[in-house]
């Protein structure tokens, strides 16, 4: 779930709120109780929760072979020596 930053217009305090992208902005500030809260442009942040892909797929250090892991064959066959 993404973490968004909101700044209070009254007290200028910046708060981080974990919410869905479709959720509305908080209506009041946690610090002063006034508002409105304005969404800030900031670096992306997210929280990993639950069993997730890392725990289930890569925790043991084993990786599965994919098409990129296979060795590539030589496109031109080598000429054999008739000797």
C-alpha positions in Angstrom: 0.0 0.0 0.0 1.5 3.4 -0.9 2.5 6.0 1.6 1.6 9.6 0.8 2.8 12.9 2.4 0.2 15.6 3.2 1.0 19.1 4.5 -1.5 21.0 6.8 -2.4 24.5 5.5 -2.8 25.7 9.0 0.3 24.5 10.9 2.5 23.4 8.0 3.1 20.0 9.6 3.9 17.2 7.1 2.3 13.8 7.8 2.8 10.5 6.2 -0.4 8.5 5.5 -0.6 4.9 4.3 -3.7 4.6 2.1 -5.0 3.3 -1.2 -4.6 5.5 -4.2 -8.4 5.8 -4.4 -8.8 7.0 -0.8 -9.6 10.7 -0.2 -7.1 13.0 1.5 -7.3 13.3 5.2 -9.8 16.1 6.2 -8.0 17.3 9.3 -4.5 17.5 10.7 -3.5 15.1 13.5 -1.4 17.8 15.2 -3.7 20.9 15.2 -7.1 19.4 14.2 -7.5 21.9 11.4 -7.1 21.6 7.7 -7.2 21.2 4.8 -4.5 18.7 4.1 -2.6 19.1 0.7 -0.9 16.2 -1.0 2.8 16.8 -1.5 5.0 15.6 -4.4 7.7 13.4 -2.9 9.8 10.3 -3.6 7.8 7.1 -3.9 7.4 5.0 -0.8 5.6 1.7 -0.1 5.3 -0.9 2.7 5.7 -4.6 2.0 3.3 -6.6 4.1 2.1 -10.2 4.2 3.8 -13.3 2.8 4.7 -11.5 -0.5 6.8 -12.7 -3.4 10.1 -12.4 -1.6 9.3 -14.7 1.2 7.6 -17.3 -0.9 9.9 -17.3 -4.0 13.4 -16.2 -3.1 13.9 -16.6 0.7 15.9 -19.8 0.5 18.4 -18.3 -1.9 17.4 -20.7 -4.7 16.5 -19.2 -8.0 14.7 -20.9 -10.8 16.3 -21.0 -14.2 14.8 -18.7 -16.8 15.4 -18.2 -20.5 18.0 -15.5 -19.7 20.0 -17.9 -17.5 20.5 -20.5 -20.2 23.8 -20.4 -22.1 23.6 -19.1 -25.6 24.7 -21.3 -28.4 27.3 -20.2 -31.0 25.4 -18.9 -34.0 28.0 -20.2 -36.5 29.2 -23.8 -36.3 32.9 -24.2 -35.9 34.7 -25.8 -38.9 36.1 -29.2 -38.0 39.7 -30.1 -38.8 40.0 -32.9 -41.3 43.4 -33.9 -40.0 
